[in-house]
Amino acid sequence: MAEKEYVLGNKAKDLYQFTRQATKPGPDDKVDAKDAAKVMRTIAKARTIEEMRDMLNATADRLDNRRKRPFFPKSETFGMIKDLRSGARAIIKGVYAANETRFNERPEERLREIKAVIDECNLMLQLVELAHDLGYTDMKRMGVWTKRILDVKHMCLAWMKKDSERAKTILAKRERDNCEMLVVLVREILAAEVPRPS
């Protein structure tokens, strides 16, 4: 793997690892009916109003001391979490597929692979912004995540620009070679059809 593509591959892997860590689901933010029933039964067993107040305050304190950092709810496991992780995985696959494509033989295919990675980056940027809007991630994590995605995207854009220029020269040479072959073929056909003097 070429030097820049090696760095790009590592950045894509880092993005995937960060995405997996950032999308780790937490509990859905709702009270389970069994838990509410348990608290009510405990309060009902209290002998005095003071005991009831203490139990209610202790329960309220536990609810207040829940994790404050935003997180993806478990209900998003097969929704947004899956989409973000799949996008990060597709970016890794695309970077390696583009790098493994023999450029001199199939320049268009490599450019398509790079474009697919850029498209995945754009989609991930939108999903990360949506996750922030839904309260699943805070501003700091969104900034780090966005930077990692943009690092991969900008490297792919530079790669695509460089390879687009190289592809033009390769395709132009192929076109010239095809034209020259066609001219030779037409000359051979015309030479074969010209009547020979007897």
Disulfide bonds with the S-S distance in Angstrom:
none
